[in-house]
């Protein structure tokens, strides 16, 4: 019989948010990953069980995002020999553009931190979670990990130093998420991006990002909508997602404030100023993808303010 442990949940997230490539992201209410941590039988951290991964995740803690994030925390607090067992319950798809590896890393480090009662804050363990996710996508960036761990919408001034800020979320903001069932790996999606972009487009994108942040604080839904334009990355990645532009047109016609790619894709998101429009966007998504015989899952969510939580 297994010893009692603690169970935590870390949510999916939407990164980039059209205007902030690698520097902006927000947490969803669902889906997400669950991790259980309990006292182990032998020295060190052991991943004892992985469910819902279809054999795709390694049990080696040095190669597993959740395991490595937890390992880095254990190194920091001098407890690498502490007998611990970890169960990973994947509740979200791989390569979906919803921060699957980030949710695992956030849940892993948060679970061990809670179990050991280290007294460290979520922000103080954030770096370990980012290092865990780096195993999966090869880049040190917190636009999925930070919202998954901390909740809310996170603006990242600098990824290297993790200089971040939680943004104000206007009341009445809803998210539609459309996930067509194809897999796009973040490493591959990042690999197609140009290393140089137009100076003119950078200037316009800076204006969009600044206006978006300001509009979030003033609850100016009109400006939020006008700002949600990706001039840099969306045009390079849209071809990877079936029926992207048709879906974008449907969402905007339904009354969404804006629509773009979630993270590396293939998931897409729309922001709306009420739940009725958000529901309509998802209805249109189901009709479009069913018509074209592409399996699809949709989610309706507010922005999750809590991030990782203990059950």
Wavefront OBJ file of the C-alpha trace (Angstrom):
o trace
v 0.000 0.000 0.000
v 1.373 3.413 -1.026
v 2.176 5.918 1.664
v -0.007 9.034 1.747
v 1.397 11.986 -0.115
v 0.247 15.287 -1.495
v -1.382 15.991 -4.843
v -0.986 19.212 -6.815
v -2.397 20.611 -10.045
v -0.695 22.968 -12.504
v -2.721 24.415 -15.379
v -2.204 24.752 -19.095
v -1.211 28.155 -20.397
v -1.309 30.339 -23.486
v 2.083 31.818 -24.374
v 2.989 34.769 -26.604
v -0.615 36.082 -26.589
v -0.088 37.443 -30.124
v 1.790 40.562 -29.002
v 4.499 39.218 -26.674
v 6.619 36.452 -28.177
v 8.492 34.726 -25.316
v 7.548 37.506 -22.863
v 3.782 37.156 -22.259
v 1.550 34.306 -21.159
v -1.517 33.493 -19.099
v -2.881 30.502 -17.210
v -6.073 28.616 -18.083
v -8.519 26.947 -15.710
v -8.199 23.648 -17.616
v -6.662 21.369 -18.764
v -3.587 20.743 -16.622
v -1.325 18.148 -15.035
v -1.461 16.456 -11.629
v 1.510 15.229 -9.626
v 1.606 13.236 -6.398
v 4.687 13.268 -4.167
v 5.175 10.982 -1.175
v 7.962 9.656 1.035
v 10.079 7.110 -0.845
v 11.813 3.876 0.094
v 15.328 4.636 -1.122
v 17.575 7.701 -1.136
v 16.851 10.299 -3.806
v 13.921 11.255 -6.010
v 12.280 8.442 -7.974
v 9.532 8.750 -10.580
v 7.457 5.712 -9.689
v 4.547 6.073 -12.105
v 3.558 8.038 -15.211
v -0.023 7.942 -16.440
v -1.577 9.491 -19.535
v 1.680 9.902 -21.449
v 1.457 6.904 -23.756
v 5.026 5.912 -22.980
v 6.421 9.217 -24.293
v 7.921 10.466 -21.023
v 11.180 9.186 -19.496
v 11.406 7.977 -15.896
v 14.953 9.334 -15.623
v 14.640 12.481 -13.477
v 17.476 14.134 -15.401
v 15.482 13.835 -18.653
v 11.957 14.427 -17.315
v 10.716 18.028 -17.017
v 8.902 17.467 -13.723
v 11.689 15.322 -12.308
v 14.474 17.699 -13.255
v 12.651 20.772 -11.934
v 12.149 18.980 -8.615
v 15.772 17.786 -8.629
v 17.046 21.347 -9.017
v 14.974 22.405 -6.011
v 16.328 19.476 -3.994
v 19.854 20.528 -4.898
v 19.129 24.072 -3.766
v 17.821 22.999 -0.356
v 20.441 20.265 0.125
v 17.954 17.369 0.096
v 18.988 15.336 -2.966
v 19.225 12.181 -0.829
v 15.748 12.604 0.646
v 13.697 9.499 -0.248
v 10.852 10.757 -2.445
v 8.498 9.180 -4.955
v 6.709 11.107 -7.687
v 3.651 10.094 -9.711
v 2.948 12.082 -12.878
v -0.590 12.199 -14.236
v -0.654 13.839 -17.661
v -4.068 15.369 -18.245
v -3.216 17.399 -21.329
v -1.890 16.615 -24.804
v 1.738 16.784 -25.945
v 2.761 19.278 -28.598
v -0.532 21.141 -28.299
v 0.798 24.641 -27.764
v -0.769 24.750 -24.302
v 2.385 24.422 -22.220
v 2.251 20.698 -21.473
v 5.921 20.462 -20.470
v 5.639 23.718 -18.508
v 2.676 22.402 -16.513
v 4.641 19.259 -15.648
v 7.685 21.276 -14.569
v 5.577 23.679 -12.511
v 3.648 20.851 -10.859
v 6.813 18.859 -10.133
v 8.718 21.612 -8.372
v 5.611 22.905 -6.584
v 4.706 19.436 -5.276
v 8.155 18.796 -3.829
v 8.295 22.298 -2.369
v 4.958 21.757 -0.647
v 5.881 18.278 0.566
v 9.166 19.425 2.108
v 7.613 22.606 3.522
v 10.700 24.548 2.510
v 9.091 27.937 3.077
v 10.183 29.044 -0.403
v 7.656 31.109 -2.342
v 6.383 30.214 -5.795
v 8.529 32.950 -7.264
v 11.607 31.592 -5.480
v 11.131 28.162 -7.105
v 10.227 29.533 -10.549
v 13.782 29.273 -11.916
v 13.856 25.538 -11.177
v 10.601 25.046 -13.106
v 11.967 27.001 -16.086
v 15.106 24.847 -16.039
v 12.875 21.776 -16.049
v 10.919 22.923 -19.089
v 14.149 23.797 -20.871
v 14.788 20.060 -21.182
v 11.735 19.763 -23.428
v 12.084 22.744 -25.733
v 15.727 23.745 -25.429
v 15.066 27.381 -24.505
v 15.105 29.200 -21.162
v 11.884 31.200 -21.227
v 9.093 31.520 -18.691
v 6.063 32.532 -20.758
v 4.368 29.165 -20.092
v 6.005 28.147 -16.822
v 5.447 31.418 -14.951
v 1.660 31.576 -15.486
v 1.305 27.839 -14.856
v 3.092 28.165 -11.511
v 2.048 31.663 -10.418
v -1.287 32.085 -12.199
v -2.656 35.143 -13.979
v -1.173 36.872 -16.991
v 2.579 37.331 -16.704
v 4.694 39.966 -18.432
v 8.384 39.076 -18.583
v 10.789 41.985 -18.831
v 13.791 39.673 -18.914
v 13.778 35.881 -19.116
v 17.370 35.430 -17.953
v 16.809 37.207 -14.622
v 13.116 36.266 -14.451
v 12.152 39.892 -13.935
v 8.376 39.465 -14.237
v 5.122 41.206 -13.420
v 1.550 39.983 -13.040
v -0.805 42.099 -15.113
v -4.252 43.298 -14.140
v -7.030 41.161 -15.650
v -10.205 43.035 -16.630
v -13.454 41.613 -15.330
v -15.424 39.825 -18.031
v -12.456 38.598 -20.088
v -12.955 35.069 -21.435
v -10.720 32.727 -23.406
v -11.677 30.291 -26.151
v -9.069 27.628 -26.914
v -9.214 25.515 -30.044
v -6.945 22.474 -30.218
v -6.900 20.578 -33.545
v -5.497 17.125 -32.895
v -2.127 17.394 -34.555
v 1.222 17.618 -32.771
v 3.688 20.471 -33.282
v 6.873 20.225 -31.234
v 8.105 23.538 -29.842
v 11.697 22.866 -30.907
v 10.571 22.357 -34.510
v 8.204 25.330 -34.474
v 10.949 27.603 -33.144
v 13.337 26.266 -35.752
v 11.366 27.694 -38.692
v 11.429 31.263 -37.367
v 13.561 33.849 -39.145
v 16.421 35.323 -37.150
v 15.828 38.774 -38.648
v 12.569 40.719 -38.977
v 11.537 44.051 -40.439
v 12.405 47.106 -38.334
v 9.044 48.589 -39.348
v 7.194 45.517 -38.044
v 9.148 45.597 -34.768
v 8.075 49.197 -34.198
v 4.431 48.344 -34.857
v 4.641 45.282 -32.616
v 6.124 47.358 -29.797
v 3.116 49.641 -30.088
v 0.745 46.680 -29.949
v 2.425 45.229 -26.845
v 2.513 48.541 -24.983
v -1.083 49.343 -25.864
v -2.227 45.845 -24.861
v -0.634 46.090 -21.408
v -2.083 49.580 -20.866
v -5.525 48.418 -22.003
v -5.476 45.510 -19.562
v -5.051 47.969 -16.679
v -7.790 50.307 -17.931
v -10.199 47.536 -19.022
v -10.261 49.074 -22.495
v -11.599 46.132 -24.492
v -11.544 48.112 -27.722
v -7.809 48.720 -27.435
v -7.210 45.127 -26.346
v -8.825 44.060 -29.606
v -6.920 46.561 -31.752
v -3.638 45.514 -30.110
v -3.987 41.748 -30.506
v -2.033 41.475 -33.737
v 1.050 39.349 -34.305
v 3.117 40.808 -37.119
v 6.244 38.753 -36.416
v 5.538 35.102 -35.606
v 1.979 34.245 -36.637
v 2.669 34.772 -40.370
v 5.560 32.293 -40.144
v 3.693 29.586 -38.226
v 0.128 29.822 -39.531
v 0.770 27.324 -42.343
v 1.512 24.620 -39.749
v -2.068 24.787 -38.435
v -4.906 23.407 -40.573
v -7.538 26.010 -41.501
v -5.930 28.690 -39.325
v -7.056 31.716 -41.320
v -10.564 30.334 -41.801
v -10.820 29.836 -38.039
v -9.492 33.326 -37.365
v -12.120 34.815 -39.655
v -14.864 32.806 -37.939
v -13.721 33.958 -34.496
v -13.568 37.615 -35.444
v -16.970 37.416 -37.143
v -18.343 35.910 -33.924
v -17.239 39.060 -32.058
v -13.912 38.019 -30.508
v -11.545 40.800 -29.498
v -8.607 39.024 -31.092
v -7.373 35.640 -32.257
v -3.936 34.064 -32.683
v -1.740 31.010 -32.115
v -1.239 29.675 -28.607
v 2.472 29.176 -28.056
v 4.006 27.102 -30.828
v 0.592 25.795 -31.930
v -1.430 24.008 -33.133
v -3.791 25.349 -30.463
v -5.315 28.743 -31.094
v -6.946 31.173 -28.699
v -9.449 33.996 -28.822
v -10.112 36.629 -26.179
v -13.681 37.869 -25.777
v -15.376 40.372 -23.498
v -18.186 37.987 -22.503
v -18.830 34.271 -22.216
v -21.499 34.187 -24.948
v -19.040 35.286 -27.621
v -16.397 32.906 -26.275
v -18.891 30.026 -26.505
v -19.853 31.060 -30.042
v -16.188 30.994 -31.103
v -15.885 27.432 -29.849
v -19.119 26.437 -31.580
v -17.776 27.796 -34.863
v -14.516 25.918 -34.297
v -16.307 22.624 -33.797
v -18.357 23.155 -36.974
v -15.338 24.144 -39.076
v -13.089 21.294 -38.021
v -15.815 18.657 -38.081
v -16.685 19.766 -41.620
v -13.046 19.303 -42.611
v -12.750 16.012 -40.732
v -10.076 17.260 -38.322
v -10.566 16.098 -34.710
v -10.715 19.092 -32.385
v -11.097 19.865 -28.681
v -12.245 23.238 -27.407
v -11.956 24.814 -23.971
v -13.759 27.792 -22.476
v -11.970 29.483 -19.592
v -11.407 32.591 -17.606
v -7.802 33.475 -16.862
v -6.702 31.352 -13.897
v -5.373 33.611 -11.130
v -4.028 30.836 -8.855
v -1.694 28.768 -11.002
v -0.357 25.641 -9.296
v -2.453 24.538 -6.321
v -2.407 21.769 -3.740
v -5.554 19.659 -3.527
l 1 2 3 4 5 6 7 8 9 10 11 12 13 14 15 16 17 18 19 20 21 22 23 24 25 26 27 28 29 30 31 32 33 34 35 36 37 38 39 40 41 42 43 44 45 46 47 48 49 50 51 52 53 54 55 56 57 58 59 60 61 62 63 64 65 66 67 68 69 70 71 72 73 74 75 76 77 78 79 80 81 82 83 84 85 86 87 88 89 90 91 92 93 94 95 96 97 98 99 100 101 102 103 104 105 106 107 108 109 110 111 112 113 114 115 116 117 118 119 120 121 122 123 124 125 126 127 128 129 130 131 132 133 134 135 136 137 138 139 140 141 142 143 144 145 146 147 148 149 150 151 152 153 154 155 156 157 158 159 160 161 162 163 164 165 166 167 168 169 170 171 172 173 174 175 176 177 178 179 180 181 182 183 184 185 186 187 188 189 190 191 192 193 194 195 196 197 198 199 200 201 202 203 204 205 206 207 208 209 210 211 212 213 214 215 216 217 218 219 220 221 222 223 224 225 226 227 228 229 230 231 232 233 234 235 236 237 238 239 240 241 242 243 244 245 246 247 248 249 250 251 252 253 254 255 256 257 258 259 260 261 262 263 264 265 266 267 268 269 270 271 272 273 274 275 276 277 278 279 280 281 282 283 284 285 286 287 288 289 290 291 292 293 294 295 296 297 298 299 300 301 302 303 304 305 306 307 308 309 310 311
